[in-house]
Amino acid sequence: MGIYRVVDIPSVRFVELSSPEVRDIALLEASQLMREAPEVFSPSDTASKLLGYFQETGLYEAPVVGEDKVGLATLRGLLKVVHPDRTRLRRIWRFVGTLTPDRRVYEAAELMSRNDARAIPIVEWGDVVGILSQVEVTKALSTTRDLREIPVSKVMKHPVITIEKQSKISSARRLMLDHRISHLPVLDGERLLGIVTAMNIVYHFVAPVSGTEPGERVGEAIGRLDGPVEGIMDLHPFTVGPQTPCSEVARGFVEEEKSACIVEGVGGELLGILTPREIVSLLLRLREGEERVPISIVGLTDEDGFFEASVAEEKIRRLIERNIRFYPQIEEVTVKLKRRDIGGNRTRYEIKALIHGPLRQFHAEAKGWDLLTALDELCNDLDRSLRKVKEEPRKRPTQRKISRP
């Protein structure tokens, strides 16, 4: 016999720290924002092939799949490469975690922050189906009310690591690698001249060779790192004042295709810098204000199998997180499961669920020969019932009961 047990599952409830617009974006599924069907590389591919892909697409990261692992190769990672035509991606790829398409955007933001990554691969059944990056999240946040009310001075990074115009490109490269950054404002004394990025350095350092195949860019070290940074910098950096709304900067990242924004004072002094990462961090501030909704599943046993039990727990947790926006008053969720052995190695499942709130309760029941199928029916009924709350006028406390034959 299996062991009778109670499973407690933490679920997220976002408190009123931000507008409904931001909470809705935080709770979107990753599939709703991700870039679909990216090109997938192998650890045995060369860095030059990756560079050609970045130049053709304007992207900064690409998924690498091999050795039963999924990782990312990035433009910043190419800073480490001296001979791209002879360097394999297995030397520069990173493991930043993955998410399935139905996971939440705030979970992607957490992974990006925790692993210092610009993007997260989205994986389904072992296949990479997309990438969700800070760029997509920033674009979604750019029109929200919260970003219109937050000045960049509240989220910018400062003090700023800078470089003088006559400094060597090799010095800029070393600063970026040491500090794990991709942008350096270029100064002439105290005056801002431009900005040098990882893209500027990588594209300058790698020289094209004629006769290459389409999609490839083969390079060789030719001593270009000895030149001054002012020779490769962007002469038209994206700049704003400290009171500029974050929404304006977020739109600028998208419309001007810039990857960093420099914040200047009234006299032109350098105050700070921000990238899409700082915009996405606003979702993490929301996350810090979360509460926990207690969810219990009573009756899962070892006989149900580890996979089935894990999927059952995940289905209930996602049901609640999906519907918190429609009924934020959810206080507790209880699911009770019974197994009836009919004979002939057949088991009949009976599942009952109760969602508690201060004004009403939601009941659902489902039965079936397969645990996960019965649980799907239960969740679908609860889903429909909870979503109706959004469309109803406020009523007296009531109780709903849904039953399945």
N, C-alpha and C positions, 0 to 999 in steps of 0.2 A: 504493500500500500504506500501511496505517496504521503508526504508530510503536509498537513493542513496549515496554511499560512496566510498572513495578511501582508499585502504589499502596499507600502506608502510611497506615493509618487509625487515629487514636487512639481508644481505647475506655476506658471508666471501670471501674476496680475500686475498690470502697470498702473501706478497711482497717477493722480492728476498733477504731473510735473510739466507736461507739454500738451500742445493742442491735439485734438483728435486726428488731425492730418498726419502728424509725426508718428503717433501711435499706430495708425493704419499702415504707414510705410514699414514701421518696425515689425509688424505682424504679417506682412506680405510673405508669400512663399517665394523662395529663391528663384523658382522657375519663372516668376512674373517679371523679374528684373534682369535675369542673366543674359549674357550674349550666348546665343545658341550655336551648336556644332562648330566649335573652334578646331583649328588644325592641331592634331596631336603628334607630338614628337617622341622619339625613342631615345633612351640614354646613349645609344651608339651613334646618333646623329651628330654632325659637327656643329660647332658654334657658328661657323659661317653660314650654314643653312638657316639657323635660327635668326641670325642677323638679317639675312635676306627677307625673311618673313616679317620681321619687325619693320623694316624699311618699306615694304610693300603695303603693309596694313596700318602703320602708325601706332601699333599696339606696344605694350610694355611687358607683357607676360604671355607665356604659352604653356599648356599642360604637357608634361612628360610622363609617359606610362611605360613601365617595364619592371621586371623583377617582382611582379605582383604588388607594385606600389604605384601611387599617383603623386606626382610632385609638380613644381613649377620651375621653369627657367625664366629669368627676368633680364631686362635690359641692364639693370644695376649689376646683376651677376656677371655680365659680360665685361665689366670693368676689370675683372681678375684675369681675363684672357689676353695672352700676348700673341699666340699663333692660332687664330680662330679656325683655320682650315685643318689644323692638326689636333684640336682640342675637342673631346667628346663631351656631350652634355652631362654625362654621369659625374663629371668633375665639378659642375656648377649648379646642378638642380637642387632644389630645397623641398622639404616636406613640410607643408604648412597646414595640413589637415584637409579634409573634404567634407562636403555636405550633400545630402540627397536633395532632389528638386523641391520636396515638400517641406524642407526645414525653413525657418524664419530668417528674414533679413537681419534682425538684430543678432542672431546666432552667427551669421557670416561676419558682421561687424566685430563681434567679440573675437572670432578666430583671427581676423586681420590684425586687430590690435595686439592680441596675445603673441602672435607669431611674427610681428613686424612685416606683414605682407600687404601688398596692394590688392590682392585678389585671392579668391578661393575656388578651386575646381569643383564643379557640380557633377556628381557621379551617381549613376543609376544602374544597378545590376552589373557593376564592374566596368561600365563604359562611361567615358567622359562625355556628357551631353551639353555642357556649357561652362562658362566662367562668370562668376559674379565679382565685379571689381568695385573699388571705391568710386570710380567714375560713374557707374550706373546708379549707385546709391546717392551720390551727390546730385546727379541730375534729377532724381525723384524728389529729393529734399529741397531743391532750389526754389520751388514756388510756395513752400509752406509758410504759414504765418510766423512760426517760431523763428525761422531764419531771417525774416524781415525785421524782427525785433531785437536780434542779437548783433552787436557791433563786432567787427573782426578783432578788436583789441581784447575781447574776452576769450578768444580761442587761439590766437596766434602763438607761435613759438618764439620765445626770446630768452636770453640774448641769441643773436644769430651768428652762426659760423660764416665768415666771409673770406675773401681772398683778394689780394691786390692785383691790379691789371697786368703788371710785369711778371707775376709769378708764373712758373712753368706749369704746363698742362699736367705733368707728372705729379706736381704738388697737389693740384686740384683732385686728381685721381686718388692719391693717397688719403687726402682729407675725407673724401666720400667713403672710401673703404673703411677707414678707421672709425668714422662716426656713423656709418650706416645711413647715409643721406644721399640724395640724388640732385641737390640744387645748392649752388654757392653764389650769392650775390657778389659781383665784381666791383671793387671800389677803386677810386683814385683819391687817396686821402680819405676824406669823409664823404666824398661825392659818389653817388651810385652811377655806374656806367652801364651795367647790364647784368646778365646772369649766365652762368655756365652750368650745364646740366650733364647728367650721365649720358644722355643721348648725344650731346655735342661731342663729348670725349670719345665715345665708342665709335660713332660714325666718322670722326676725324682720324682716329687711329687706324682704322681698317681701310686699306686701299683696295679698290676693285681691280680684278684681273680680267682681261677680255677673254671671251670664249667660254664663260661659265654657263652652266645649265640655268634655265629659268627658275627663279625662286631661290637661287644660291648666290652667295656673295663671298668670294674667297679673298682673304686678306693676308698681308704679311707685315711683320714689324718693320717699320722704316724710319724709326727715330723721330717720329713727329711729336712725341711727348716732351721734347725739349723746347718746343715753341711756347710763347706766352699765351695765357688764357684769353687775353683781349682779342686774339686772332680768331677764336672760335666761339666767343660768347654770343648770346642773343642780345642784340642792341636795343630791343624793344620789349623789356620785361613788363609783365602785368603788375601794375602798381595801384594801390588805393590808400586812402587815409584811414586813420584808426577808428573812425566812427561809421565807416562804410558798413551797411548791413551784410551779414553773411550770405543772404540770398543773392545779392549782387555779385559777390565773389563766386558763388556756386554756379551762377549762370555764365560768368566769365570763363570759368574752367571749361564749360561745354562749348560756348560760342566761339571763344578765341583759341580753343584747343591748346591752352597753356596748362602746365602741370604744377605750377607754383605761383603764388601771389606775394609780392613784397609790400609791406606796410610802411609807409613813410609819414613822418611828422610834417608840421606846417613848414618848417625850414628845410625840408628835404632830408632830414636825418633818418637813418634806418632804425625802425622800431621793432619789426618782427617779420615773420614769414609764415605762410600757411599753405598747405596742400589739401587735396581732397580728404586726406586722412583726418585733418582737424575738423572738417565738416562732418564726416561720418562719426567722429567721436561724440557728437551730440546725441546720437542714439544710445551710446553707452551711458551717458548721464541719465537718460531715461531708465535704462536698465538698472542703475544703481538705486532707483526709487521703487523697485518692484516689491511686492509682497508675495507670499506663498499661499496657494490654494491647496489645502490638504485633500488628497485623493487616496482612497483605499480600495483595494481589490481583495475581497475575501473569498477563499476557496480554491485558488490556483494550487495545484499539487505537482510534485515531480512527475507524475504520470502524464501530465499535459505536455511535457517536453519543454526544454529550455527555449527553443525558438518560438513556439506558440505562446509561452508565457511572456517573453520579451515583447513580441508583437502586440499582444493583448494590452500590456501596460502602456506601450507607446500609442496605441489607438486612442485610449482613454485620455491620456495627457494631451494629445493634439486636439481632440474634440473640445476640451475645455479651453485651451489657448486660442482656438479658432473662434470661440463664441463669447469670450470675455468682453469683446467690444460691443456685443448686442445685449448682454446681461451682466454688467460688471459687478452686480451684487452677489454673485456666486460665493457661498461661504464654505461649502464642503461637498464632496462627491463620494458616494459609496456604491460599489458594485459588488454584488453577491453572486457567486457562481456555484451551481450544483452539478455533479456528474451522476448520471444513472446508468449503471452497467446493465444493458438489456440482455446480454448473452451473445455468443457467437462473435466475440471480440468487438462488439458494437457498443458505443457510448452515446448517450443522449445528454445534451447540455441544456441547462436552464439558467438564464442570466437575468438578473433584475438590477436596475440602476435607480439611484435616487440622487437628485441634485438639490441641495438645500440653498435657499435664499431667504432674506428677511420678509419678503412679501409673498413668495410663492415657492412651490416645490415642483419638480419635474420628475415624473416616473416613466420608466420604460421597461418592457419585458421582451425577451426573445428566446426561442428554443430552436434547436437543430442538432444534426448529427456531427457537424463540424464546428469546432470552437470558434474559429476566426470568421466563418460565414455568419454564425449567429451573432457574433460581436459586431460585425458590420451592420447587420439589421438594427441592432440596438443603437449603435452610434448614429445611423441615418435618421432614426426616429427622433432621437434627442436633438440632433442637428436641426431638423425641420421645426421642432417645437421651440427651441431657443431662438431661432432666427425670426419666428413670428413675433417675438417680443418687440423687435425693432419697428414693426408696422402697427402695433396696437396702441391705442390710447391708454393712459394709466387707469387701472381698474382696482377694485377692491382686492385684497389678498385672495388668491384662489389656488386651486391645485389641479394639475393636469395629470391624467393617467392615460398611458398608451399601452396597449396590450397586443401581444401577438398570439395567434392560435398555436 
